[in-house]
Amino acid sequence: MFDIGFFELLVILVVALLVIGPDKLPATARTVGLWVGRIKYQFQSAKRDFERELGADDIRRQLHNEQVMRELGETEEAIKKVMQEADEVVQSAKTDAEK
């Protein structure tokens, strides 16, 4: 993304040396390095938080899916029970009709 080669880095250093001056260049380099480090840390922190939230969302979604599957299983059992009771009623009615 930000591909800085040797030549570009050399040009930046020469311009910085001319603009800032040789006496303030080391302090400025330390300050820039400090800010770059802070920015990198903030990006990494945001990335970790985002990934942690994403993982939590996946866990919530999985738990919800498991709950739905459990409810479907309970509904299936209830339907089977009703069907069995209906079959028993039909069989009872057939035996009563045959008598």
C-alpha positions as CSV (number, residue, x, y, z in Angstrom):
1,M,0.0,0.0,0.0
2,F,2.7,2.5,1.1
3,D,5.6,1.2,-0.8
4,I,8.6,3.5,0.0
5,G,11.8,2.5,-1.7
6,F,15.4,3.4,-0.8
7,F,15.4,6.4,-3.3
8,E,12.2,7.9,-1.9
9,L,13.5,7.5,1.7
10,L,16.7,9.2,0.7
11,V,14.8,12.1,-0.9
12,I,12.7,12.5,2.3
13,L,15.8,12.5,4.5
14,V,17.6,15.1,2.3
15,V,14.5,17.4,2.3
16,A,14.0,17.0,6.1
17,L,17.7,17.8,6.6
18,L,17.4,21.0,4.5
19,V,14.1,22.1,6.0
20,I,14.6,21.2,9.7
21,G,18.3,21.5,9.9
22,P,20.9,19.2,11.3
23,D,20.6,20.3,14.9
24,K,16.8,19.6,15.2
25,L,16.7,16.5,12.9
26,P,17.4,13.9,15.6
27,A,14.7,15.3,18.0
28,T,12.3,15.5,15.1
29,A,13.0,11.9,14.0
30,R,12.4,10.7,17.6
31,T,9.1,12.6,17.7
32,V,8.0,11.2,14.4
33,G,9.0,7.7,15.4
34,L,7.0,8.1,18.6
35,W,3.9,9.3,16.8
36,V,4.2,6.5,14.2
37,G,4.5,4.0,17.1
38,R,1.4,5.4,18.8
39,I,-0.6,5.3,15.5
40,K,0.4,1.7,14.9
41,Y,-0.6,0.8,18.5
42,Q,-4.0,2.4,18.1
43,F,-4.6,0.6,14.8
44,Q,-3.6,-2.8,16.3
45,S,-5.8,-2.1,19.4
46,A,-8.7,-1.3,17.1
47,K,-8.1,-4.4,15.1
48,R,-8.0,-6.6,18.2
49,D,-11.2,-5.0,19.5
50,F,-12.9,-5.5,16.1
51,E,-11.8,-9.2,15.9
52,R,-12.9,-9.8,19.5
53,E,-16.3,-8.3,18.7
54,L,-16.5,-10.3,15.5
55,G,-15.8,-13.5,17.4
56,A,-18.4,-12.6,20.0
57,D,-21.0,-12.1,17.2
58,D,-20.1,-15.5,15.8
59,I,-20.6,-17.1,19.2
60,R,-23.9,-15.3,19.7
61,R,-25.0,-16.4,16.2
62,Q,-24.0,-20.0,16.8
63,L,-25.8,-20.1,20.2
64,H,-28.9,-18.7,18.5
65,N,-28.7,-21.3,15.8
66,E,-28.4,-24.1,18.4
67,Q,-31.4,-22.7,20.2
68,V,-33.5,-22.7,17.0
69,M,-32.4,-26.3,16.2
70,R,-33.4,-27.3,19.8
71,E,-36.8,-25.7,19.4
72,L,-37.2,-27.4,16.0
73,G,-36.4,-30.8,17.6
74,E,-38.9,-30.1,20.3
75,T,-41.5,-29.2,17.7
76,E,-40.8,-32.3,15.7
77,E,-41.2,-34.5,18.8
78,A,-44.6,-32.8,19.6
79,I,-45.8,-33.3,16.0
80,K,-44.7,-37.0,16.2
81,K,-46.7,-37.4,19.4
82,V,-49.8,-35.8,18.0
83,M,-49.5,-38.0,14.9
84,Q,-49.1,-41.1,17.0
85,E,-52.2,-40.1,19.1
86,A,-54.1,-39.4,15.9
87,D,-53.2,-42.9,14.5
88,E,-54.3,-44.5,17.8
89,V,-57.7,-42.7,17.5
90,V,-58.1,-43.8,13.9
91,Q,-57.2,-47.4,14.8
92,S,-59.7,-47.2,17.7
93,A,-62.4,-45.9,15.4
94,K,-61.7,-48.7,12.9
95,T,-62.0,-51.4,15.6
96,D,-65.2,-49.9,16.9
97,A,-66.6,-49.8,13.4
98,E,-65.8,-53.4,12.7
99,K,-67.6,-54.6,15.9
